[in-house]
Amino acid sequence: MSLLRRRATLILAAATLGLLSYSAWDPEGLRKHRRLTAEAARVAAENRDIARENGRLRREIRALHGDPAALERAAREELGFVRPGELVFKVGEGGRP
């Protein structure tokens, strides 16, 4: 290999190393990429949780439209409805009435 070619290769390697080092320490470089990658993973996990919740809510909607027992359960649990003659016991925090 000629001296000129060897010198050009060394200059190119040094420039590449310098640019990689700059990218690693520049706030807009590798650190930003890592931060955005972590944020993307967090958002993807949040999207999966929301998709699961949406599926649960869709199933509940279908049940409320077609199942009288599901409708009664929702009215009792979410709205506090009771049938005539039923007694309701409310338990406060700590197990005391």
N, C-alpha and C positions, 0 to 999 in steps of 0.2 A: 504494500500500500504506500502510495507516495506521501510525502510529508504534508503537502497541501491538502490532500484528501483526509489525512488523519487529523490535521488541525481543524478542518471544517466539521468533521464528525464530533470532535471535542467541543467546539463552539456550539453546535446544534444541541448536543446533550446538556451542556451547561445552561443554555437558554431554556430548554424544555424543563430542566430541574428548577430553574428560577421561576418560570411561569407556574409550575405545579405548586411550588412553595407559596407563591403569592396567592394562588387560588385557595389554598388551604387556610390561609390566615386572613384573607379579605372577608369582611362581614357579608359581602354579596357573593361570596364564592362557595366553597365546600361546606362551611358551617351553615349557610343559609339553605343549601340543598339538604343537609341532614335535618335541620329544623322543619323544613317543609315536608320532607318524607315522613317524619314522625307525626306531623299534623295531619297529613293525608291518611295515615293509618288510623289515627284517632277518629277522624271524620268517617272513615269507612266502617269502623266498629259502631259508631253512633248511628249510621245509616242502617246497619244490620239490626240494631236494637229497635229502631223506629219501624223497620219493615216487619219485625216480629209483632210489635204492638199493633200495627195496622192489620195484620192477619188476625190477631186476637179480636180486635174490634169488629172486623168483618164477620167473623164467626158469631160474635155476640149479636150483631145486627140481624143476621139470618135467623138465629134462634129466637130473637124477640119478635120477628115477623111471623114465624110459623109454629112456635111452641108456647102454649099458654102457661105451662109451668115455668118457663124461663121468664116470661113477662111478669108473672106473680113474684118470682124470686127477685127480679130487678126492682119491682115496686116496693117490696118489703125491705131489701137491703139498702137501696140507694135513696128511696123517698120516705122510708120509715112507716109505710102503710101497715095497718093491722086489720084483721077481720073483727067484726063485731063480737064482743064477748071474750076476746083474747086479752091476756094481761102481758104487759111489757115491763121487763125488769132491766133497767139501765145500770150498768156497773161502771163506776168511775175509774180513774187511773189508780193503780195500786190494788185493785180488787175490792175496794170498798164501795158500797152502794151510795 
